[in-house]
C-alpha cells in the first residue's frame, strides 16, 4: 500500500464527506486512469437523486466512462471507502476495471471479501486485482459516526 493509494483514498474520503453533507451515506469513490490521473470522483447520490443505483462506485464509473468516451475502463483503478456491494462489484467487472482498492470491509453486504467474492470469481471473464484495508480505520470511523448520529 503505497502513498498513491492513501492519497486517492483521502480524495475518496472527501467525496464521502460531501455525500454526507447532502444526506447520503458517506461513501466515496475515485477512478484513476492508467497513468494515475484522476478521471472521476463521486460520493453516494441515492438521497440526492432518488436513484437506487447511485452508489459512489457506479456514479464514478459512469463519469469515468463519459470522460473517456469508452465503457471499458481498462487499466483503471477504482478506489472506494467501503467494500463494494454485489451491484457495484458487478459494475466493476463489467467496466473491466483493472484494480479495485477499498478501505473498510462491509460485513453486511460486502461482495469482494466479506460475504462473497464477486470480482475474483473464476467463472467471470474479467477479474480485477484487489487491495483492501487502505485507510481502513478512517473509512470505518466515518461510517460509524454517521450511523451513530442517526440512532
DAURDA-V34491 format. One record per residue. PHI is phi in whole degrees, -180 to 180 (NA if undefined). Layout:
BEGIN
<<PHI> <PHI>>
END
This chain:
BEGIN
<<NA> <-85> <-65> <-58> <-69> <-64> <-62> <-66> <-67> <-63> <-66> <-63> <-63> <-64> <-65> <-63> <-63> <-65> <-63> <-61> <-62> <-108> <92> <-91> <-60> <-75> <-126> <-131> <-145> <-133> <-122> <-104> <-76> <-57> <-94> <89> <-74> <-75> <-95> <-158> <-145> <-160> <-117> <-55> <-135> <-63> <-69> <-63> <-108> <73> <-104> <-66> <-94> <-83> <-73> <-53> <-63> <-66> <-62> <-64> <-61> <-60> <-66> <-66> <-63> <-63> <-64> <-82> <69> <-157> <-78> <-82> <-99> <-57> <83> <-91> <-119> <-104> <-116> <-138> <-73> <-130> <-49> <-63> <-80> <-63> <-60> <-69> <-60> <-63> <-65> <-63> <-64> <-62> <-82> <64> <-64> <-79> <-141> <-113> <-123> <-134> <-93> <-85> <-81> <-117> <-67> <-96> <-146> <-66> <-115> <-124> <-151> <-73> <-107> <-138> <-133> <-62> <-69> <-112> <-64> <-66> <-79> <-88> <-83> <-141> <-139> <-73> <-69> <-130> <-124> <-119> <79> <-75> <50> <-56> <-62> <-65> <-64> <-66> <-65> <-59> <-69> <-61> <-65> <-62> <-73> <-65> <-69> <-77> <-81>>
END
